[in-house]
Amino acid sequence: MEHYAKRKEWQLKTMSNELLMISNQARFYELVTEGKLTVINQKKEALLGKLRELNFTPLNSGESVGEEPSSSTGFDYLLRAPLWNLTQERIEQMKEKHNKKRVEVEILHRRQPTDIWQEELRELGDYFHDLAKKDARRH
């Protein structure tokens, strides 16, 4: 069970980081499209200062919150986004993605390692049962 507890902890950390990134992206896109954050024709340091002032988390893909970002800004996940991300449809998609990820995190947080173990055993049993049925049909 210890490994399931560690895996759950790792999954929660990973999913929470994804949730933070998605949340920041959606909020960034929304602020830019609403004209509350100007990105175009701004000095780099002023823009980075504004992002910090607005409490955006410096982070690069694959890194964890609290780790030092490997890029010079840590805000590449926001500033290198394609312009398509500034469309209303994309902002709505990001909000939906954020809500789904938040629910996933909440569900995993409530689950006990023994529940995860039992569910995986059931899935494995179902898989082998289906394999046996397919094998029986062939013979």
KAVENJO-V765746 format. One record per run of one state. SS is the DSSP state (hx for helix, st for strand, lp for the rest). FROM is the first residue (numbers start at 1). TO is the last residue. If there is no record, write none. Layout:
ss: <SS SS>
from: <FROM FROM>
to: <TO TO>
This chain:
ss: <lp hx lp hx lp hx lp hx lp hx lp hx lp>
from: <1 2 34 44 54 76 80 83 87 88 111 113 139>
to: <1 33 43 53 75 79 82 86 87 110 112 138 139>
